Amino acid sequence: QSFGSASSGQQQLFGLCRVIMRKRKIIVLDEATANVDLETDKSVQELIRKEFSNCTVLTIAHRLETIMNSDRIIVMDKGTIAEIGTPQELLAKDGMFAQLVKTSDFGQ
């Protein structure tokens, strides 16, 4: 749907508002905050946790900050599942996910 002269980040936020208003039990968020700054992303993630606390939320993201509070993470590599676990489990495993965290500027 077109939102006129709204920026791509604003369009993503409008889309999220529509999802909140629909009250679904299963939500798919595909790069839902890719075009907003990190501060806005953090606020949106808090809103998602609050508004969708009784829902299944499937988040597709490249930004680590977006997924670090997820219940479970699935790491994909070349179209296949490389790892599955909680963020803490994956960090302790020191596999692909842990390497992504180490080589990123996460938490900086």
N, C-alpha and C positions, 0 to 999 in steps of 0.2 A: 504494500500500500504506500502511496506517495504522501509525504508530509510537507509538500511545498519546498520552502527554502531552508528547512531544518537541516542541520549538519548530520553526518552519518551517526555520530555519537548520540545526538538528540533522537534520531529515528530509532536507535536501539532502545533508548529509555522509554520512548512511547510504546514500542512493542512489548517491553516488559510490563508496563502499566496495563496493557490489554490482557496479558496473561494473568496478572494478579486479579483483575476484575472478573475473569471467567471462572475462577475457583476450580481448577482441574485437580485431579489426584495424581496424575503423571505429567511431568513437565520436562520438555527437552529444550535445553538452552545451548545453542550452537554458536559459540563465540559471542555470547550475548553482551559482553562488555569490551570487546576488542577495540572499539573506537572511542573509548572514554579514557580519561587519565586515571592514574593509579588511585588517587584519593577518591574519585567517584566510584571506581571499581570496588574499593573497600566498602563504601557506603551501600552500594548495590548488593554486595555479597551478604552484608548484615541484614538488609531488607529481605533478601531471598531466604535466608535461614529463618527469619521471623515469620514471613508470610507463607512459606511452604514447609513449615516444620512437620506437618502431618501428610506430606506428599512424597512421592518418589521423584527426585530431580536428577536427570541425566545431564551433566554439564560437559560440553565439548570445549576444550580450551587449550591454548598454548601458554597462557600466562600462569605461572606457578601460583601467584597470589590468589588466583581465582579458585583453585582447587585444594589448597592446603588444609581447609577445614572440612573437606568431604569425608563421609563415612567410609567410602571405599574408592580407590583409584584403579583404573585400568589403563596401563601404559601400552600404547600401540606402536609397533615398529614394522614398517613396510607392509601394512595391512593385516598384520597378525598380532595377537595378544602376546606381549612380552612379559608383563608382570601384572599381578592383581594383589591388592592388599590395602590396609589403612595407610595413611601417610607415614605413621610411625613405623609400621612393619616394613614398608618399602625403604625408608631411610636406614633402618637397621640392617636390612638385607644387603645394602651397598651395591645394588644392581644399577640398572639403567636409570631408574627414577632418581636414586641418590646421586648419581653422576650428573644428571640434569640440574639438580639443586646445587651441587657443588660448583658447577661451571657457570651458573647463572649469577645474576646480581640479586638473587632473592634475599630479602631481609636487609638489604643495604640501604 
